[in-house]
Amino acid sequence: MPQQTGTYCESCYMPFAKDTGKRESEKYCSLCYKDGKLCYEGSDLKEFQRVAYESMIARGTNKWLAKFYTYMIRFAPRWKK
């Protein structure tokens, strides 16, 4: 079982402790990685941030928190250049 505390998704930067789904990967959360592959396979950070923001809003996240979380995505290992 992947470690649950003190680690983050390498794609969206969500803390694994906040992931309520069933994780299939040591590196990614249950929202970013399903059926053996990344859900967003592209390499466009801005597009991924838009998709993540819309998903958070649809799941009921406060829009200001969603904006903050979306901003933080840029620091995830997947998006560092």
C-alpha positions in Angstrom: 0.0 0.0 0.0 1.3 3.5 -0.9 2.4 5.7 2.0 -0.5 7.9 3.1 1.0 10.8 5.1 3.5 13.5 4.1 3.4 12.7 0.4 1.8 14.4 -2.5 0.5 13.5 -6.0 3.3 14.2 -8.5 0.7 15.5 -11.0 -1.8 17.7 -9.1 0.1 18.1 -5.8 -2.9 16.9 -3.7 -1.8 15.4 -0.4 -2.4 11.6 -0.4 -4.0 12.0 3.0 -6.8 13.9 1.3 -7.3 11.4 -1.4 -10.6 9.5 -0.7 -10.4 7.2 -3.8 -8.5 4.0 -4.4 -5.0 4.7 -5.5 -3.3 2.6 -8.1 0.0 4.3 -8.1 2.8 5.2 -5.7 3.3 8.6 -7.4 -0.2 9.8 -8.4 -3.6 10.3 -6.6 -6.8 8.4 -7.6 -8.0 11.4 -9.6 -4.9 11.6 -11.8 -4.2 8.0 -12.4 -6.8 5.3 -13.3 -6.8 2.1 -15.2 -3.0 2.0 -15.3 -2.5 5.4 -16.9 -2.6 9.1 -16.3 -6.1 10.6 -16.9 -4.5 13.7 -18.4 -1.8 12.5 -20.7 -1.0 15.9 -22.2 1.9 18.2 -21.3 0.1 21.5 -21.2 0.2 22.8 -17.6 -2.4 25.6 -18.2 -4.8 23.1 -19.8 -4.3 20.7 -16.9 -4.9 23.5 -14.4 -8.2 24.4 -16.2 -9.4 20.8 -16.1 -8.4 20.4 -12.5 -10.1 23.7 -11.5 -13.4 22.7 -13.3 -13.3 19.3 -11.6 -12.8 20.9 -8.2 -15.7 23.3 -8.7 -17.9 20.4 -9.9 -17.1 18.4 -6.7 -18.1 21.4 -4.6 -14.8 23.0 -3.7 -15.0 26.7 -2.8 -13.9 28.7 -5.8 -11.1 30.6 -3.9 -9.7 27.3 -2.5 -9.9 25.8 -6.0 -7.9 28.8 -7.4 -5.2 28.3 -4.8 -5.0 24.5 -5.3 -4.9 25.1 -9.1 -2.0 27.6 -8.6 -0.1 25.1 -6.5 -0.2 22.4 -9.3 2.8 24.2 -11.0 5.0 23.0 -8.1 4.3 19.3 -8.6 7.2 17.3 -10.0 5.4 16.4 -13.2 5.3 20.1 -14.3 8.7 21.2 -13.2 11.0 21.9 -16.1 
